[in-house]
Amino acid sequence: MQGTESKTFDIAWVREQFPSLQLRVDGHVAAFLDGPAGTQVPKQVMDAIQNYLLNANANTYGAFLTSRRTNETILSARGAMADLFNCGPNEVVFGQNMTTITFALARAIGRELKPGDEIVVTTLDHDANVAPWRALEEKGVIIRQVDIREADCTLDLEDLKRKISARTRLVAVGYASNIVGTINPVAEITKLAHAAGALMFIDAVHYAPHGPVDVKALDCDFLACSPYKFFGPHMGTLYGKKEHLERFKPYKVRPATDTSPECWETGTQVQELIAGIAAAVDYIAELGRHCDATVKNRREALLAAYRATRAYETGLVTRLIEGLLAIPNVRIFGVTDPKRFDERCSTLSFRLGRDVFGRTRNLHLGWQFLRFEFVRAARCRTKRRRAPHRSGALQHRR
Ligand SMILES: Cc1ncc(COP(=O)(O)O)c(C=O)c1O
């Protein structure tokens, strides 16, 4: 994790912010174990959504009060996401979810590609960062898929270097794996992509809940994430370098503005949820201020929150890995050496023996132990997958 010291992560304060943690199931406190479904949301996100619907519910660019408030809501959310990404507000695009945004972006970029142009994707990625690029095969674009190192479920960087060439137009890589928790060296991969003259697209859906994003430091061209994974509502957001958002042409209705970033937001947006996104970022910033009262602005508060969260999660995942390794017949997929924990987030997959069908069964745990997921078959066994259509070999659902 970037940053040095970590202040205390006040778990009791954090829990108080989430009303849904009061839920009881058969008289017991509920445990929310469906990580891929996203996080629970704090009270201020609920309030922001309700407040928008009560006081600002309209469409954009009218002269009347609620429409003006709608414009302000969207602007303020762009500012919040700009602080989270470390970019300009005009470089923030909202959309239905990461998958939909990525399909739209791939179509727009695809308008400029020719048969024989190449795109590099990886086996470690969620299919939402593979299928949209593979859709361009219809235009004659060649997709090259980078393999993983099975021993620790990290990206095979030598394979990546071999697959990037003068024909590569875009490299699409995930920041962190939602299955095995591997954090990829995306800054280094961005340099490799740029050295070949290619664009770099990062899927940060799984990383953004666990670590700070800094698109300026990464120098990536695009980066997408989903606020519902970091305490916000079910939506997606995209960072795009201003020059790219202005140059590439999204598919849109003719009367819609050509001005970026709005031209990327087709149709009427879910404005109440955009209000919720700003509140989610503000919640993380509030957590940061709670951990470190010396922060001077929202970006610094966000970084403080991530430092504290990272320290807390590292403690949990260390205990979890130690405990699992003590159980016979458990295989953990991914990095297990504590010295290499900067290469992983707290999401974990492990196999517990075999089920009656001879298949393996993985358990995938993460965010404060609240992630729990059965995964069919040993996803790290990439050799068994069918090339070239083995898109997202580690993926099975959202
Ligand atoms: C790593 C990763 N990428 C992409 C997605 C798809 O995101 P969305 O549900 O916003 O389309 C997910 C969803 O779980 C994910 O974990």
The ligand as an SDF file (V2000), in Angstrom:
LIG
                    3D

 16 16  0  0  0  0  0  0  0  0999 V2000
  -12.7510   -7.0830  -11.3660 C   0  0  0  0  0  0  0  0  0  0  0  0
  -14.1280   -6.7750  -11.8760 C   0  0  0  0  0  0  0  0  0  0  0  0
  -14.2570   -6.1590  -13.0570 N   0  0  0  0  0  0  0  0  0  0  0  0
  -15.4530   -5.8550  -13.5690 C   0  0  0  0  0  0  0  0  0  0  0  0
  -16.6100   -6.1680  -12.9070 C   0  0  0  0  0  0  0  0  0  0  0  0
  -17.9240   -5.8020  -13.5080 C   0  0  0  0  0  0  0  0  0  0  0  0
  -18.3900   -4.6490  -12.8790 O   0  0  0  0  0  0  0  0  0  0  0  0
  -19.8800   -4.1550  -13.0620 P   0  0  0  0  0  0  0  0  0  0  0  0
  -20.7430   -5.0280  -12.2180 O   0  0  0  0  0  0  0  0  0  0  0  0
  -19.8580   -2.7310  -12.5850 O   0  0  0  0  0  0  0  0  0  0  0  0
  -20.2090   -4.2420  -14.5090 O   0  0  0  0  0  0  0  0  0  0  0  0
  -16.5340   -6.8230  -11.6690 C   0  0  0  0  0  0  0  0  0  0  0  0
  -17.7310   -7.1950  -10.9330 C   0  0  0  0  0  0  0  0  0  0  0  0
  -17.7080   -7.8920   -9.9500 O   0  0  0  0  0  0  0  0  0  0  0  0
  -15.2600   -7.1200  -11.1330 C   0  0  0  0  0  0  0  0  0  0  0  0
  -15.1170   -7.7550   -9.9600 O   0  0  0  0  0  0  0  0  0  0  0  0
  1  2  1  0
  2  3  1  0
  2 15  2  0
  3  4  2  0
  4  5  1  0
  5  6  1  0
  5 12  2  0
  6  7  1  0
  7  8  1  0
  8  9  2  0
  8 10  1  0
  8 11  1  0
 12 13  1  0
 12 15  1  0
 13 14  2  0
 15 16  1  0
M  END
$$$$
